[in-house]
């Protein structure tokens, strides 16, 4: 796995890309990013759930979750970038969901929440640029209630030797331009969640062949 960018390197990247993030990410992923978000939310969030969206960015997944959780639910959008959250705040305000959506900023590797604080914890495309994606995933697991679900979509390696080689070559070029790559690379966190006790509920690969995504839902067992 390619080493990730540091927090200090990522912050200015997302500050600059925030106004165009949604358009850029949809274009690069051939709109499969929206499909991943929809799958994650549909397989995790129920009415009345208390939800954390880690690396919420501009709020796309969090807004879906808030609509599904309904007025009895609560959704917290958490992101490293204040500029990305500012876009999310405007989108939430225009959606009329502001009454049950909160905003927090910080580092996913050190979540400022108590153990078992949320019914559902989501991460869509936010582990890919994280400097320690495994620890970020374990933090998500920590703050999930026993019996709760963790829903994730992140970049994964292409299938097959040739596609892996081509994907790596493309990534090598994109990595030279942080505003294009946004620090994203293929990561692998599911084994760590399984080792922690998580039980796979759903697991699928989506996206274009050279930059696919792994979409999965893990349930935290009731002790």
ZADO-1210 file (C-alpha; in nm, 4 decimals, padded with zeros to 6 digits):
<atoms>
<atom x="00.0000" y="00.0000" z="00.0000" code="UNK" pos="1"/>
<atom x="00.1326" y="00.3433" z="-00.0970" code="UNK" pos="2"/>
<atom x="00.2103" y="00.5630" z="00.2067" code="UNK" pos="3"/>
<atom x="-00.0574" y="00.8272" z="00.2587" code="UNK" pos="4"/>
<atom x="-00.0177" y="01.2013" z="00.2801" code="UNK" pos="5"/>
<atom x="00.0100" y="01.3572" z="00.6243" code="UNK" pos="6"/>
<atom x="-00.2666" y="01.5642" z="00.7818" code="UNK" pos="7"/>
<atom x="-00.0616" y="01.8761" z="00.7138" code="UNK" pos="8"/>
<atom x="-00.0384" y="01.7836" z="00.3452" code="UNK" pos="9"/>
<atom x="-00.4040" y="01.6838" z="00.3069" code="UNK" pos="10"/>
<atom x="-00.5658" y="01.9892" z="00.4623" code="UNK" pos="11"/>
<atom x="-00.4617" y="02.2398" z="00.1920" code="UNK" pos="12"/>
<atom x="-00.5472" y="01.9898" z="-00.0822" code="UNK" pos="13"/>
<atom x="-00.9074" y="01.9584" z="00.0346" code="UNK" pos="14"/>
<atom x="-00.9332" y="02.3293" z="00.1109" code="UNK" pos="15"/>
<atom x="-00.8614" y="02.3970" z="-00.2564" code="UNK" pos="16"/>
<atom x="-01.0703" y="02.1166" z="-00.4008" code="UNK" pos="17"/>
<atom x="-01.3802" y="02.1673" z="-00.1822" code="UNK" pos="18"/>
<atom x="-01.5784" y="02.3866" z="-00.4293" code="UNK" pos="19"/>
<atom x="-01.5347" y="02.1326" z="-00.7096" code="UNK" pos="20"/>
<atom x="-01.5040" y="01.8076" z="-00.5150" code="UNK" pos="21"/>
<atom x="-01.8433" y="01.6599" z="-00.6040" code="UNK" pos="22"/>
<atom x="-01.8043" y="01.7213" z="-00.9772" code="UNK" pos="23"/>
<atom x="-01.4429" y="01.6052" z="-00.9846" code="UNK" pos="24"/>
<atom x="-01.5004" y="01.2853" z="-00.7870" code="UNK" pos="25"/>
<atom x="-01.8075" y="01.1939" z="-00.9928" code="UNK" pos="26"/>
<atom x="-01.6118" y="01.2459" z="-01.3164" code="UNK" pos="27"/>
<atom x="-01.3071" y="01.0457" z="-01.2056" code="UNK" pos="28"/>
<atom x="-01.5203" y="00.7544" z="-01.0814" code="UNK" pos="29"/>
<atom x="-01.7708" y="00.7594" z="-01.3686" code="UNK" pos="30"/>
<atom x="-02.0379" y="00.8338" z="-01.1041" code="UNK" pos="31"/>
<atom x="-01.9851" y="00.4997" z="-00.9303" code="UNK" pos="32"/>
<atom x="-01.9113" y="00.6993" z="-00.6132" code="UNK" pos="33"/>
<atom x="-02.2815" y="00.7814" z="-00.5808" code="UNK" pos="34"/>
<atom x="-02.3721" y="00.4169" z="-00.6249" code="UNK" pos="35"/>
<atom x="-02.1379" y="00.3238" z="-00.3401" code="UNK" pos="36"/>
<atom x="-02.2874" y="00.5855" z="-00.1103" code="UNK" pos="37"/>
<atom x="-02.6383" y="00.4654" z="-00.1829" code="UNK" pos="38"/>
<atom x="-02.5458" y="00.1011" z="-00.1192" code="UNK" pos="39"/>
<atom x="-02.3781" y="00.1825" z="00.2120" code="UNK" pos="40"/>
<atom x="-02.6682" y="00.3894" z="00.3448" code="UNK" pos="41"/>
<atom x="-02.9371" y="00.1458" z="00.2303" code="UNK" pos="42"/>
<atom x="-02.7640" y="-00.1465" z="00.4031" code="UNK" pos="43"/>
<atom x="-02.7000" y="00.0295" z="00.7346" code="UNK" pos="44"/>
<atom x="-02.9261" y="00.3197" z="00.8317" code="UNK" pos="45"/>
<atom x="-03.2739" y="00.2742" z="00.9788" code="UNK" pos="46"/>
<atom x="-03.5288" y="00.5236" z="01.1018" code="UNK" pos="47"/>
<atom x="-03.4268" y="00.6781" z="01.4337" code="UNK" pos="48"/>
<atom x="-03.0591" y="00.5790" z="01.4111" code="UNK" pos="49"/>
<atom x="-02.7789" y="00.7905" z="01.5547" code="UNK" pos="50"/>
<atom x="-02.5240" y="00.8051" z="01.2727" code="UNK" pos="51"/>
<atom x="-02.1635" y="00.9211" z="01.2359" code="UNK" pos="52"/>
<atom x="-02.0369" y="00.9980" z="00.8858" code="UNK" pos="53"/>
<atom x="-01.6561" y="00.9903" z="00.9058" code="UNK" pos="54"/>
<atom x="-01.4801" y="01.1950" z="00.6429" code="UNK" pos="55"/>
<atom x="-01.8187" y="01.3378" z="00.5511" code="UNK" pos="56"/>
<atom x="-01.6712" y="01.5865" z="00.3046" code="UNK" pos="57"/>
<atom x="-01.9398" y="01.7868" z="00.1291" code="UNK" pos="58"/>
<atom x="-02.2194" y="01.5906" z="00.2957" code="UNK" pos="59"/>
<atom x="-02.3432" y="01.3628" z="00.0168" code="UNK" pos="60"/>
<atom x="-02.3550" y="01.0453" z="00.2274" code="UNK" pos="61"/>
<atom x="-02.4584" y="01.2252" z="00.5450" code="UNK" pos="62"/>
<atom x="-02.7596" y="01.3844" z="00.3754" code="UNK" pos="63"/>
<atom x="-02.8697" y="01.0440" z="00.2458" code="UNK" pos="64"/>
<atom x="-02.8317" y="00.9041" z="00.5966" code="UNK" pos="65"/>
<atom x="-03.0250" y="01.1922" z="00.7531" code="UNK" pos="66"/>
<atom x="-03.3138" y="01.1444" z="00.5123" code="UNK" pos="67"/>
<atom x="-03.3244" y="00.7735" z="00.5899" code="UNK" pos="68"/>
<atom x="-03.2901" y="00.8170" z="00.9693" code="UNK" pos="69"/>
<atom x="-03.5760" y="01.0652" z="00.9659" code="UNK" pos="70"/>
<atom x="-03.6690" y="01.3282" z="01.2250" code="UNK" pos="71"/>
<atom x="-03.6117" y="01.0890" z="01.5170" code="UNK" pos="72"/>
<atom x="-03.2559" y="01.0194" z="01.4005" code="UNK" pos="73"/>
<atom x="-02.9369" y="01.2199" z="01.4409" code="UNK" pos="74"/>
<atom x="-02.6416" y="01.2455" z="01.2021" code="UNK" pos="75"/>
<atom x="-02.2973" y="01.3899" z="01.2765" code="UNK" pos="76"/>
<atom x="-02.0829" y="01.4935" z="00.9823" code="UNK" pos="77"/>
<atom x="-01.7142" y="01.4660" z="01.0764" code="UNK" pos="78"/>
<atom x="-01.4291" y="01.5763" z="00.8517" code="UNK" pos="79"/>
<atom x="-01.0695" y="01.6953" z="00.8590" code="UNK" pos="80"/>
<atom x="-01.1409" y="01.9889" z="00.6285" code="UNK" pos="81"/>
<atom x="-01.3400" y="02.2887" z="00.7481" code="UNK" pos="82"/>
<atom x="-01.3756" y="02.3983" z="00.3844" code="UNK" pos="83"/>
<atom x="-01.5396" y="02.0691" z="00.2886" code="UNK" pos="84"/>
<atom x="-01.7700" y="02.0949" z="00.5909" code="UNK" pos="85"/>
<atom x="-01.8649" y="02.4477" z="00.4920" code="UNK" pos="86"/>
<atom x="-01.9966" y="02.3116" z="00.1620" code="UNK" pos="87"/>
<atom x="-02.1803" y="02.0416" z="00.3600" code="UNK" pos="88"/>
<atom x="-02.3364" y="02.3027" z="00.5908" code="UNK" pos="89"/>
<atom x="-02.4800" y="02.4904" z="00.2942" code="UNK" pos="90"/>
<atom x="-02.6162" y="02.1712" z="00.1409" code="UNK" pos="91"/>
<atom x="-02.7740" y="02.0593" z="00.4681" code="UNK" pos="92"/>
<atom x="-02.9290" y="02.4021" z="00.5215" code="UNK" pos="93"/>
<atom x="-03.0857" y="02.3999" z="00.1758" code="UNK" pos="94"/>
<atom x="-03.2163" y="02.0455" z="00.2284" code="UNK" pos="95"/>
<atom x="-03.4122" y="02.1413" z="00.5403" code="UNK" pos="96"/>
<atom x="-03.2367" y="01.8736" z="00.7487" code="UNK" pos="97"/>
<atom x="-03.0410" y="02.1089" z="00.9728" code="UNK" pos="98"/>
<atom x="-03.2483" y="02.0326" z="01.2805" code="UNK" pos="99"/>
<atom x="-03.0982" y="01.6870" z="01.3248" code="UNK" pos="100"/>
<atom x="-02.7509" y="01.7187" z="01.1666" code="UNK" pos="101"/>
<atom x="-02.4362" y="01.8177" z="01.3574" code="UNK" pos="102"/>
<atom x="-02.0875" y="01.9078" z="01.2342" code="UNK" pos="103"/>
<atom x="-01.7495" y="01.8278" z="01.3883" code="UNK" pos="104"/>
<atom x="-01.3965" y="01.8595" z="01.2526" code="UNK" pos="105"/>
<atom x="-01.0945" y="01.6482" z="01.3359" code="UNK" pos="106"/>
<atom x="-00.8799" y="01.3477" z="01.2508" code="UNK" pos="107"/>
<atom x="-01.0464" y="01.0107" z="01.1804" code="UNK" pos="108"/>
<atom x="-00.7504" y="00.8318" z="01.3357" code="UNK" pos="109"/>
<atom x="-00.8390" y="00.9937" z="01.6707" code="UNK" pos="110"/>
<atom x="-01.2183" y="01.0223" z="01.6827" code="UNK" pos="111"/>
<atom x="-01.3382" y="01.2510" z="01.9655" code="UNK" pos="112"/>
<atom x="-01.6346" y="01.0308" z="02.0578" code="UNK" pos="113"/>
<atom x="-01.7058" y="00.7783" z="02.3335" code="UNK" pos="114"/>
<atom x="-01.6989" y="00.4037" z="02.2794" code="UNK" pos="115"/>
<atom x="-02.0270" y="00.2749" z="02.1368" code="UNK" pos="116"/>
<atom x="-02.1713" y="00.6204" z="02.0774" code="UNK" pos="117"/>
<atom x="-02.3393" y="00.5504" z="01.7404" code="UNK" pos="118"/>
<atom x="-02.5841" y="00.3011" z="01.5931" code="UNK" pos="119"/>
<atom x="-02.4202" y="00.3366" z="01.2519" code="UNK" pos="120"/>
<atom x="-02.0790" y="00.4634" z="01.1436" code="UNK" pos="121"/>
<atom x="-02.0152" y="00.5399" z="00.7760" code="UNK" pos="122"/>
<atom x="-01.7082" y="00.6135" z="00.5665" code="UNK" pos="123"/>
<atom x="-01.7363" y="00.6683" z="00.1937" code="UNK" pos="124"/>
<atom x="-01.4061" y="00.7369" z="00.0154" code="UNK" pos="125"/>
<atom x="-01.2504" y="00.8866" z="00.3292" code="UNK" pos="126"/>
<atom x="-01.0249" y="00.5965" z="00.4292" code="UNK" pos="127"/>
<atom x="-00.8483" y="00.6048" z="00.0907" code="UNK" pos="128"/>
<atom x="-00.6471" y="00.9238" z="00.1626" code="UNK" pos="129"/>
<atom x="-00.6027" y="00.8583" z="00.5357" code="UNK" pos="130"/>
<atom x="-00.2432" y="00.8315" z="00.6565" code="UNK" pos="131"/>
<atom x="-00.3375" y="00.5307" z="00.8731" code="UNK" pos="132"/>
<atom x="-00.6524" y="00.3766" z="00.7217" code="UNK" pos="133"/>
<atom x="-00.6463" y="00.0648" z="00.9400" code="UNK" pos="134"/>
<atom x="-00.6410" y="00.2683" z="01.2602" code="UNK" pos="135"/>
<atom x="-00.9129" y="00.4912" z="01.1181" code="UNK" pos="136"/>
<atom x="-01.1314" y="00.1866" z="01.0535" code="UNK" pos="137"/>
<atom x="-01.0663" y="00.0557" z="01.4046" code="UNK" pos="138"/>
<atom x="-01.1688" y="00.3925" z="01.5474" code="UNK" pos="139"/>
<atom x="-01.4940" y="00.3631" z="01.3532" code="UNK" pos="140"/>
<atom x="-01.5437" y="00.0190" z="01.5048" code="UNK" pos="141"/>
<atom x="-01.4721" y="00.1509" z="01.8544" code="UNK" pos="142"/>
<atom x="-01.7406" y="00.4197" z="01.8438" code="UNK" pos="143"/>
<atom x="-02.0046" y="00.1813" z="01.7021" code="UNK" pos="144"/>
<atom x="-02.2529" y="00.0310" z="01.9488" code="UNK" pos="145"/>
<atom x="-02.2576" y="-00.3473" z="01.9936" code="UNK" pos="146"/>
<atom x="-02.5069" y="-00.4673" z="01.7360" code="UNK" pos="147"/>
<atom x="-02.4458" y="-00.1578" z="01.5241" code="UNK" pos="148"/>
<atom x="-02.3114" y="-00.1421" z="01.1697" code="UNK" pos="149"/>
<atom x="-02.0086" y="00.0067" z="00.9965" code="UNK" pos="150"/>
<atom x="-02.0665" y="00.0895" z="00.6282" code="UNK" pos="151"/>
<atom x="-01.7666" y="00.1641" z="00.4094" code="UNK" pos="152"/>
<atom x="-01.6695" y="00.2293" z="00.0498" code="UNK" pos="153"/>
<atom x="-01.3039" y="00.2776" z="-00.0396" code="UNK" pos="154"/>
<atom x="-01.0575" y="00.2374" z="-00.3256" code="UNK" pos="155"/>
<atom x="-00.9234" y="-00.1127" z="-00.3769" code="UNK" pos="156"/>
<atom x="-00.6743" y="-00.2723" z="-00.6133" code="UNK" pos="157"/>
<atom x="-00.7900" y="-00.3695" z="-00.9626" code="UNK" pos="158"/>
<atom x="-00.8503" y="-00.7392" z="-01.0233" code="UNK" pos="159"/>
<atom x="-00.5844" y="-00.9202" z="-01.2269" code="UNK" pos="160"/>
<atom x="-00.2119" y="-00.8678" z="-01.2784" code="UNK" pos="161"/>
<atom x="-00.2400" y="-00.6542" z="-01.5918" code="UNK" pos="162"/>
<atom x="-00.5061" y="-00.4218" z="-01.4507" code="UNK" pos="163"/>
<atom x="-00.3081" y="-00.3861" z="-01.1279" code="UNK" pos="164"/>
<atom x="-00.0011" y="-00.2820" z="-01.3250" code="UNK" pos="165"/>
<atom x="-00.2006" y="-00.0338" z="-01.5329" code="UNK" pos="166"/>
<atom x="-00.3777" y="00.1014" z="-01.2267" code="UNK" pos="167"/>
<atom x="-00.0481" y="00.1492" z="-01.0475" code="UNK" pos="168"/>
<atom x="00.0938" y="00.3357" z="-01.3489" code="UNK" pos="169"/>
<atom x="-00.2074" y="00.5683" z="-01.3555" code="UNK" pos="170"/>
<atom x="-00.1793" y="00.6229" z="-00.9810" code="UNK" pos="171"/>
<atom x="00.1911" y="00.7065" z="-01.0155" code="UNK" pos="172"/>
<atom x="00.1016" y="00.9875" z="-01.2542" code="UNK" pos="173"/>
<atom x="-00.1993" y="01.1111" z="-01.0526" code="UNK" pos="174"/>
<atom x="00.0091" y="01.1114" z="-00.7327" code="UNK" pos="175"/>
<atom x="00.2236" y="01.3902" z="-00.8762" code="UNK" pos="176"/>
<atom x="-00.0811" y="01.6172" z="-00.8747" code="UNK" pos="177"/>
<atom x="-00.2411" y="01.6195" z="-00.5258" code="UNK" pos="178"/>
<atom x="-00.5340" y="01.8259" z="-00.6497" code="UNK" pos="179"/>
<atom x="-00.6154" y="01.5428" z="-00.8900" code="UNK" pos="180"/>
<atom x="-00.5410" y="01.2376" z="-00.6745" code="UNK" pos="181"/>
<atom x="-00.6620" y="01.4033" z="-00.3513" code="UNK" pos="182"/>
<atom x="-00.4262" y="01.1652" z="-00.1723" code="UNK" pos="183"/>
<atom x="-00.6400" y="00.8632" z="-00.2592" code="UNK" pos="184"/>
<atom x="-00.4958" y="00.5159" z="-00.3071" code="UNK" pos="185"/>
<atom x="-00.6053" y="00.1553" z="-00.2644" code="UNK" pos="186"/>
<atom x="-00.6354" y="00.0513" z="00.0999" code="UNK" pos="187"/>
<atom x="-00.7261" y="-00.2711" z="00.2826" code="UNK" pos="188"/>
<atom x="-00.9026" y="-00.2409" z="00.6191" code="UNK" pos="189"/>
<atom x="-01.1550" y="-00.5251" z="00.6208" code="UNK" pos="190"/>
<atom x="-00.9148" y="-00.7850" z="00.7690" code="UNK" pos="191"/>
<atom x="-00.8528" y="-00.5583" z="01.0695" code="UNK" pos="192"/>
<atom x="-01.2260" y="-00.5140" z="01.1276" code="UNK" pos="193"/>
<atom x="-01.2810" y="-00.8895" z="01.1063" code="UNK" pos="194"/>
<atom x="-00.9941" y="-00.9487" z="01.3504" code="UNK" pos="195"/>
<atom x="-01.1605" y="-00.7022" z="01.5895" code="UNK" pos="196"/>
<atom x="-01.4754" y="-00.9157" z="01.5785" code="UNK" pos="197"/>
<atom x="-01.6743" y="-00.7549" z="01.2973" code="UNK" pos="198"/>
<atom x="-01.9054" y="-00.9797" z="01.0966" code="UNK" pos="199"/>
<atom x="-01.9433" y="-00.9140" z="00.7235" code="UNK" pos="200"/>
<atom x="-02.3027" y="-00.8368" z="00.6252" code="UNK" pos="201"/>
<atom x="-02.2400" y="-00.7217" z="00.2678" code="UNK" pos="202"/>
<atom x="-01.9334" y="-00.7036" z="00.0426" code="UNK" pos="203"/>
<atom x="-01.9192" y="-00.5965" z="-00.3230" code="UNK" pos="204"/>
<atom x="-01.6792" y="-00.4487" z="-00.5756" code="UNK" pos="205"/>
<atom x="-01.8037" y="-00.1654" z="-00.7950" code="UNK" pos="206"/>
<atom x="-01.6595" y="00.1010" z="-01.0218" code="UNK" pos="207"/>
<atom x="-01.4477" y="00.1094" z="-01.3349" code="UNK" pos="208"/>
<atom x="-01.1795" y="-00.1609" z="-01.3805" code="UNK" pos="209"/>
<atom x="-00.8742" y="00.0620" z="-01.3245" code="UNK" pos="210"/>
<atom x="-01.0012" y="00.2283" z="-01.0049" code="UNK" pos="211"/>
<atom x="-01.2582" y="00.0024" z="-00.8407" code="UNK" pos="212"/>
<atom x="-01.4147" y="00.0431" z="-00.4991" code="UNK" pos="213"/>
<atom x="-01.4806" y="-00.2119" z="-00.2279" code="UNK" pos="214"/>
<atom x="-01.8178" y="-00.1540" z="-00.0620" code="UNK" pos="215"/>
<atom x="-01.8897" y="-00.3455" z="00.2555" code="UNK" pos="216"/>
<atom x="-02.0947" y="-00.3471" z="00.5743" code="UNK" pos="217"/>
<atom x="-01.9673" y="-00.4985" z="00.8980" code="UNK" pos="218"/>
<atom x="-02.1789" y="-00.5582" z="01.2077" code="UNK" pos="219"/>
<atom x="-02.0291" y="-00.5258" z="01.5546" code="UNK" pos="220"/>
<atom x="-02.1376" y="-00.8246" z="01.7629" code="UNK" pos="221"/>
<atom x="-02.3426" y="-00.7891" z="02.0792" code="UNK" pos="222"/>
<atom x="-02.1261" y="-00.8905" z="02.3748" code="UNK" pos="223"/>
</atoms>
